[in-house]
Amino acid sequence: MNWSYYSLTEWIRTGCKNITGLKKLDISDPYIDVLPSQMFNLTCLETLYISECQILEIPKEIGKLVNLKKLYLCDMSIYDLPDEISNLTNLEYIEIRNTDIVELPEKFFNLTKLIDIKIINNSIDKLPDGIDKLTNLTYINLSNNNLKIIPSSIGYLKKIKNLIVSANQLEYLPNTLWNMEGLEELICDNNLLTFLPEGLDNLSNLKIIRCNNNEITILPYEITKLKLKELSYDKDIILSNTTDLLKYLIDNSDKTVMTGKRRRIGDFDN
């Protein structure tokens, strides 16, 4: 029989046999503390969910699953990823959420087919080199980690539409952002930013900027050259060239352009 999807419970009932054509496996079980070794022989797998287990690490044998396109590692106390994860060269989507991971493998960014990355609510404090290799990437969410720096080489990724780096420890964003011509959404709330990078007016596709709860004191005048749908910022920020920028915001108040308190532009006190 040719199956396309199995949960762990169903698979165990089969005696963990190598099911021809199995493409999707869901291992979401709080009673699992060791991953069955047989699962790494399922080389036709394209989607693998591992979540809510009691495991502390992902075995290096995961590198055998070379046809994986989607990998979910969520809601576990794993603290490390094996270097062999870089063997998953067909991976297009990866989600690592709510774990204790503090760093990514050195060759993580060799996964050059990645389109979508969600690395959310972990303990990662730095990214490995090579993010510029991910030329197919369109979405990256690195929120709720301990990142202090976003590599400047991210500016080479011109297909990225959504860059989300909220709730880290960033003091600045790379000044290469102006080169990310596909960028539509920049979300950098809850950091330590003191300014937004120059050159944002080059990002003609940029529609959303959210920079609440930072140390920013001045918004750049360049924002007036953008056709924003949303601008979310702390209300006490001083606007550079205030008169022109305020006029721009009011003129665009029919769009979804807002302050940090989600009030419509034109309704706030001058």
C-alpha positions in Angstrom: 0.0 0.0 0.0 1.3 3.5 -0.9 0.6 6.0 2.0 1.1 9.7 1.8 0.7 10.7 5.5 1.2 9.0 8.9 1.2 10.0 12.5 3.7 8.4 14.8 1.0 6.3 16.4 -0.2 4.9 13.2 3.4 4.2 12.0 4.3 2.3 15.3 1.2 0.1 14.7 2.8 -1.0 11.4 5.9 -2.1 13.3 7.8 1.0 12.0 8.1 -0.6 8.6 9.5 1.3 5.6 6.3 2.4 4.0 6.7 2.8 0.3 6.1 6.4 -0.8 5.5 7.8 2.7 5.8 11.6 2.2 4.6 13.1 5.5 5.2 12.0 9.1 3.9 13.7 12.2 5.7 13.0 15.5 3.9 15.2 18.0 3.7 13.3 21.2 4.7 14.5 24.7 5.5 10.9 25.7 8.2 10.4 23.1 11.8 10.9 24.5 13.7 9.1 21.8 13.0 9.3 18.1 12.7 5.8 16.5 15.8 5.1 14.4 13.7 3.5 11.7 12.2 6.9 10.7 15.5 7.9 9.2 15.1 5.2 6.6 12.0 6.9 5.2 14.0 8.6 2.5 10.8 9.5 0.5 9.7 11.9 3.3 9.0 15.4 2.1 7.4 16.8 5.3 8.4 16.0 8.8 6.8 17.4 12.0 8.5 16.9 15.3 6.9 18.7 18.1 6.0 18.5 21.8 8.4 15.6 22.4 10.7 15.1 25.4 13.8 14.7 23.2 16.8 16.9 23.9 18.5 16.6 20.5 17.9 15.8 16.9 19.9 12.8 15.8 22.5 13.3 13.1 20.7 10.6 11.0 18.2 13.3 10.0 20.7 14.1 7.3 19.6 10.9 5.5 16.2 12.4 4.7 17.5 14.1 1.6 14.1 14.6 0.0 12.6 16.7 2.8 11.1 19.9 1.7 9.4 21.0 4.9 10.8 20.5 8.4 9.0 21.6 11.7 10.9 21.4 15.0 8.6 23.0 17.6 7.8 23.2 21.3 10.7 21.0 22.6 13.7 21.5 24.8 16.2 20.6 22.1 19.4 22.7 22.5 21.3 21.8 19.4 21.0 20.9 15.8 23.4 18.4 14.1 25.7 19.6 11.3 24.1 16.9 9.1 21.0 19.1 8.8 22.9 20.8 6.0 22.5 17.6 3.9 18.8 18.4 3.5 19.6 20.3 0.3 16.0 20.1 -1.0 14.6 21.9 2.1 12.3 24.8 1.1 10.6 25.5 4.5 11.9 25.3 8.0 10.3 26.2 11.3 12.2 26.1 14.6 9.9 27.5 17.3 9.9 27.4 21.1 13.1 25.5 21.7 16.3 26.0 23.7 18.6 26.1 20.6 21.3 28.8 21.1 23.0 28.5 17.7 22.5 27.2 14.2 25.0 24.8 12.6 27.9 26.4 10.8 26.7 25.2 7.4 23.0 25.9 8.0 22.9 28.5 5.2 24.1 25.9 2.7 20.4 25.0 2.4 20.1 27.2 -0.7 16.6 26.1 -1.8 15.1 27.6 1.3 12.2 29.9 0.6 10.7 30.4 4.0 12.5 30.5 7.4 10.7 30.8 10.7 13.1 30.6 13.7 11.0 32.0 16.5 11.2 32.1 20.3 14.5 30.3 20.8 17.8 31.4 22.4 19.8 32.1 19.3 22.3 35.0 19.8 24.1 35.0 16.4 23.7 33.7 12.9 26.3 31.7 11.1 28.0 33.1 8.0 26.6 32.6 4.5 23.0 34.0 4.7 23.7 35.6 1.3 23.6 32.1 -0.2 19.8 31.9 0.3 19.0 33.7 -2.9 15.5 32.0 -3.2 14.4 33.3 0.3 11.2 35.3 0.3 10.3 35.2 4.0 12.4 35.2 7.2 11.1 35.5 10.7 13.8 35.6 13.4 11.7 37.1 16.2 12.0 36.4 19.9 15.6 35.4 20.0 18.7 37.0 21.5 20.2 38.3 18.3 22.5 41.4 18.5 23.4 41.7 14.8 21.8 40.9 11.5 24.6 40.2 9.0 25.0 42.9 6.4 25.2 40.2 3.7 21.4 39.9 4.1 21.2 42.9 1.7 22.1 40.5 -1.2 18.8 38.7 -0.8 16.6 40.7 -3.2 13.7 38.3 -3.2 12.9 38.7 0.5 9.4 40.2 0.9 9.0 39.9 4.7 11.8 40.6 7.2 10.7 40.1 10.8 13.3 40.6 13.6 11.1 41.7 16.5 12.0 41.0 20.2 15.8 40.6 19.9 18.6 42.8 21.2 19.4 44.6 18.0 21.0 48.0 18.3 21.0 48.7 14.6 19.8 47.2 11.3 22.3 46.6 8.5 22.8 49.6 6.2 22.5 47.2 3.2 18.7 46.9 3.6 18.3 49.5 0.9 19.4 46.8 -1.6 16.6 44.4 -0.8 14.4 45.6 -3.6 11.7 43.0 -3.0 11.1 44.0 0.6 7.4 44.7 1.4 7.4 44.3 5.2 9.9 45.4 7.8 9.0 44.5 11.4 11.6 45.3 14.1 9.6 46.0 17.2 11.0 45.5 20.7 14.7 45.9 20.1 17.3 48.5 21.1 17.4 50.3 17.8 18.3 54.0 17.9 17.7 54.7 14.2 16.4 53.2 11.0 19.0 52.6 8.3 19.5 55.1 5.4 18.3 54.4 1.9 14.8 53.1 2.7 13.4 55.3 -0.1 15.1 52.8 -2.5 12.6 50.2 -1.4 9.8 51.0 -3.7 7.8 47.9 -2.7 8.0 48.6 1.1 4.4 48.8 2.5 4.7 48.1 6.2 7.2 49.4 8.8 6.8 48.6 12.5 9.4 49.8 14.9 7.6 50.2 18.2 9.4 49.9 21.6 12.9 50.8 20.5 15.2 53.7 21.3 14.5 55.5 18.1 14.2 59.2 18.5 13.9 60.4 14.9 12.2 58.9 11.8 14.1 59.6 8.6 12.5 62.0 6.1 13.1 59.4 3.4 9.9 57.7 4.6 7.9 60.4 2.8 9.0 58.9 -0.5 7.4 55.5 0.3 3.8 54.4 -0.4 3.3 52.9 3.0 0.1 51.1 4.1 1.3 51.0 7.7 3.8 52.9 9.8 3.8 51.9 13.4 6.2 53.7 15.8 6.4 55.1 19.3 4.3 58.2 19.7 7.0 60.3 21.3 9.4 60.0 18.3 10.5 63.3 16.8 9.9 63.5 13.1 12.8 64.7 11.0 11.7 67.7 8.9 8.5 67.5 11.0 6.3 69.7 8.8 6.8 67.8 5.6 6.7 64.4 7.2 3.6 65.2 9.2 1.9 66.5 6.0 2.8 63.3 4.2 1.3 61.1 7.0 -1.9 63.1 7.1 -2.2 63.1 3.3 -2.0 59.3 3.5 -4.3 58.9 6.4 -6.9 57.1 4.2 -4.4 54.2 4.1 -3.6 52.0 7.1 -0.9 54.2 8.4 -0.7 54.2 12.2 1.2 55.3 15.2 2.6 53.0 17.8 -0.6 53.2 19.7 -2.6 52.1 16.6 -4.2 55.5 16.2 -4.9 56.8 12.7 -2.4 59.4 11.5 -4.3 62.7 11.5 -5.9 61.9 14.8 -2.8 62.3 17.0 -1.7 65.5 18.7 0.8 67.6 16.8 
